[in-house]
Amino acid sequence: MLLLALSDAHIPERAIDVPLKFKKLLNVPNKIQQVALLGNCNKSASFLKFINGVSENVVYVRGEFDPTTITTPKNSVEELPLNTVIVQGSFRIGCCSSYTLVPKNDPLSLLTLARQLDVDILLWGGTHNVEAYTLEGKFFINPGSCTGAFSTDWVQEDVIENYKTGVHRDSTQTTTTDTDEQQVEQKEEKKEEESLQESGKNDEEKTESTEINSNSVRNPELNENEGDSSDDEFDDIDINGGGIPSFCLLDIQDITCTLYIYTFVDNEVKVDKVVYQKD
């Protein structure tokens, strides 16, 4: 049995459509038995029509940007739940969007919800990042964004960089106390050296300084280029908050769930495989 998990399409606000190569992979009739939409996928009529073409058995979950109701082929108006449970074989699979969890995307909060729903596998969305891990015998899967839509969440600060800056501050404070005595000795030595300097040497230093200043005026590009940093080191994903298009396909056989993670990177589809067995 194949279960397709999609999340965070954000069509048409943040993305135009699913990547064409994803559509070619999914547009196979009678291959996928069920589809789970994990929030923020219910505003585009064309997208929902494509999903209904993949499988007629579609499970909907409301995301933070979804309306409270949706028009489906089965019912004229259907209310979108915050979470739901799918039973496939010996597995109970929970579906939700993580915007109702506090804190958001927290493993312990997800584990608490999985216990409340009494599920073996928990599918959740809302983060635009694909994840798959096990915790206390339960399998947690986030399919990411199927369109690669940008996320409005705050970017997490790097703890390592903050730690390095803190160490640098401590080292600067300790070195200032050690150099106080050295500064007094250096001042006395400078006074003796200044008295021994000749007037001719001072004149040469003045002429050299004027030549340097004149060169900087003739070549203003040297001053303008100083301090410039290229943007090549920044990725487009880091700048605009966009993500990598991805989705997950679950192959459920008896007590074994084989997870296939599809990502669209550099105009190519890459597949990763994870196997989970129920205890």
C-alpha positions in Angstrom: 0.0 0.0 0.0 1.4 3.4 -1.0 0.6 6.6 0.9 1.7 9.9 -0.4 2.4 12.8 2.0 2.4 16.4 0.8 2.6 19.6 2.7 2.9 23.4 2.5 2.2 24.0 -1.2 1.2 27.6 -0.7 -0.3 27.9 -4.2 -0.8 30.6 -5.5 0.5 32.9 -2.8 4.1 31.7 -2.5 4.5 29.3 -5.4 3.1 28.7 -8.9 3.0 24.9 -9.1 4.7 21.7 -8.1 7.9 21.0 -10.1 7.2 19.3 -13.4 9.4 16.3 -12.7 7.4 15.7 -9.5 4.2 15.7 -11.5 5.5 13.2 -14.0 6.5 10.8 -11.1 3.1 11.1 -9.4 0.9 11.2 -12.5 0.5 7.4 -12.6 -3.1 6.2 -12.3 -4.0 3.5 -9.8 -0.5 3.4 -8.3 -0.9 5.4 -5.1 -3.8 4.3 -2.9 -4.0 7.4 -0.5 -2.8 11.0 -0.3 -2.4 13.0 2.9 -2.3 16.8 2.7 -0.7 18.1 5.8 -1.8 21.7 5.7 -1.5 24.8 3.5 -2.4 22.9 0.4 -6.1 23.7 0.1 -6.4 27.0 -1.7 -5.6 26.1 -5.3 -8.4 24.4 -7.3 -5.9 23.2 -10.0 -3.6 21.6 -7.3 -6.5 19.8 -5.7 -7.7 18.6 -9.1 -4.2 17.2 -9.7 -4.2 15.4 -6.3 -7.6 13.9 -6.9 -6.2 12.5 -10.2 -3.4 10.9 -8.3 -5.8 9.2 -5.8 -9.4 9.6 -5.0 -8.8 8.8 -1.4 -7.5 12.1 0.0 -7.1 13.1 3.6 -7.1 16.8 4.4 -5.6 18.6 7.4 -6.0 22.3 8.1 -2.9 24.5 8.1 -2.5 28.0 9.5 -3.2 29.6 6.1 -6.0 27.3 5.1 -9.7 28.1 5.3 -11.9 26.2 7.8 -13.9 24.5 5.0 -13.1 23.0 1.6 -15.1 21.8 -1.4 -14.3 18.1 -2.2 -15.6 15.8 -4.9 -17.3 13.6 -2.2 -19.0 16.4 -0.2 -19.9 19.8 -1.4 -18.5 21.4 1.8 -16.2 19.6 4.2 -14.7 21.0 7.4 -10.9 20.7 7.7 -9.8 19.1 10.9 -6.7 20.1 12.8 -5.6 16.5 13.0 -6.8 13.1 11.9 -5.8 9.4 12.1 -5.4 6.9 9.2 -5.4 3.2 9.7 -3.4 1.2 7.2 -2.6 -2.4 7.9 -1.2 -2.7 11.4 -0.2 1.0 11.5 -2.1 3.9 13.0 -0.9 7.1 11.2 -1.6 10.5 12.6 -1.7 13.6 10.4 -1.4 17.2 11.6 0.1 20.6 11.0 2.7 21.8 13.5 1.4 25.3 13.9 -0.9 24.1 16.8 2.1 22.8 18.7 3.9 24.8 21.4 6.8 25.1 20.9 6.6 24.6 17.2 8.4 21.6 15.7 9.5 20.4 19.1 10.2 16.6 19.3 8.7 16.3 22.8 5.5 18.1 21.7 5.2 15.9 18.7 5.7 12.8 20.9 3.0 14.1 23.2 0.6 14.5 20.3 1.5 11.0 19.0 0.6 9.6 22.4 -2.7 11.4 22.6 -3.7 10.2 19.1 -2.3 6.7 19.9 -0.5 6.4 16.6 2.6 4.6 15.5 3.6 7.1 12.8 3.0 10.8 12.9 3.0 12.9 9.7 3.3 16.7 10.3 3.9 19.8 8.2 4.3 23.5 8.6 8.1 23.8 8.8 9.0 23.5 5.0 11.9 21.2 6.1 11.9 17.4 5.3 12.6 15.3 8.4 12.4 11.6 9.4 13.4 10.2 12.8 12.2 7.7 15.5 11.6 8.6 19.1 10.5 6.1 21.7 9.5 3.5 19.1 7.4 6.0 17.1 8.2 7.2 13.6 8.0 10.9 12.8 7.9 12.2 9.2 7.8 15.7 7.8 7.5 15.8 4.0 8.6 19.4 3.7 7.2 21.7 1.1 6.1 20.1 -2.2 6.7 23.4 -4.0 9.7 24.7 -2.2 7.7 27.7 -1.0 9.5 30.2 1.3 9.0 30.1 5.0 8.1 33.0 7.3 9.6 31.4 10.4 12.6 33.0 12.1 16.0 31.7 11.3 17.7 30.0 14.2 20.9 31.6 15.4 24.0 29.6 15.4 25.0 28.7 18.9 28.6 27.9 17.9 29.1 31.4 16.6 27.7 33.0 19.7 30.0 30.8 21.8 33.0 31.9 19.8 32.1 35.6 20.2 31.7 35.1 24.0 35.2 33.5 24.2 36.7 36.3 22.2 35.2 38.9 24.6 36.7 37.1 27.6 40.1 36.9 26.0 40.2 40.6 25.2 39.3 41.5 28.8 42.1 39.4 30.2 44.8 40.7 27.8 44.0 44.4 28.7 45.1 43.9 32.3 48.4 42.3 31.2 49.4 45.2 28.9 49.0 48.1 31.4 52.5 47.8 32.6 53.9 47.4 29.2 52.3 50.6 28.0 54.2 52.6 30.6 57.6 51.2 29.5 56.7 51.8 25.8 55.9 55.5 26.4 59.4 56.1 28.0 61.1 54.3 25.1 59.2 56.4 22.6 60.3 59.7 24.3 64.0 58.7 24.0 63.5 57.7 20.3 61.8 60.9 19.4 64.6 63.0 20.9 67.2 61.1 18.8 65.3 61.5 15.5 66.7 64.0 13.0 64.7 66.7 11.3 65.6 65.2 7.9 63.9 62.0 8.7 60.7 63.8 9.7 60.7 65.6 6.4 61.0 62.4 4.5 58.0 60.9 6.4 55.9 63.9 5.5 56.7 63.6 1.8 55.8 59.9 1.8 52.5 60.5 3.5 51.6 63.2 1.0 52.4 60.8 -1.9 50.1 58.1 -0.4 47.3 60.5 0.0 47.7 61.7 -3.6 47.6 58.1 -4.9 44.4 57.4 -3.0 42.8 60.5 -4.5 43.9 59.5 -8.1 42.6 55.9 -7.6 39.3 56.2 -5.7 38.4 52.7 -6.7 40.9 51.4 -4.1 39.0 53.0 -1.3 35.6 52.0 -2.7 36.5 48.3 -3.0 37.8 48.1 0.6 35.3 46.5 2.8 33.2 45.1 0.0 32.0 41.5 0.5 30.8 39.3 -2.3 27.3 37.8 -2.1 28.6 34.5 -3.7 29.0 32.9 -0.3 25.3 33.3 0.5 22.8 30.8 -0.9 19.5 31.8 -2.4 17.8 29.7 0.2 19.4 31.6 3.0 18.5 35.0 1.5 14.8 34.6 0.6 13.9 31.9 3.0 13.0 29.5 0.3 13.2 25.7 0.7 13.8 22.6 -1.4 10.8 21.0 -3.0 10.2 17.6 -1.4 7.6 15.0 -0.6 7.4 11.5 1.0 6.0 8.2 -0.1 5.2 5.5 2.4 5.2 1.9 1.3 3.4 0.0 4.1 3.7 -3.8 4.1 2.5 -5.7 7.2 4.7 -4.4 10.1 7.3 -2.7 7.9 7.0 0.9 6.6 9.5 1.9 3.9 9.8 5.6 3.5 11.0 7.2 0.3 12.0 10.9 0.5 12.0 12.7 -2.8 13.9 16.0 -3.1 14.3 18.3 -6.1 17.9 19.7 -6.1 19.7 21.2 -9.0 16.9 20.3 -11.4 17.3 16.7 -10.5 15.1 14.4 -8.3 17.0 12.6 -5.5 15.6 9.7 -3.5 16.5 8.6 0.0 15.2 5.5 1.7 14.4 4.8 5.4 13.0 1.6 6.8 10.9 1.5 10.0 9.5 -1.6 11.7 6.8 -1.6 14.3 7.8 -3.1 17.6 
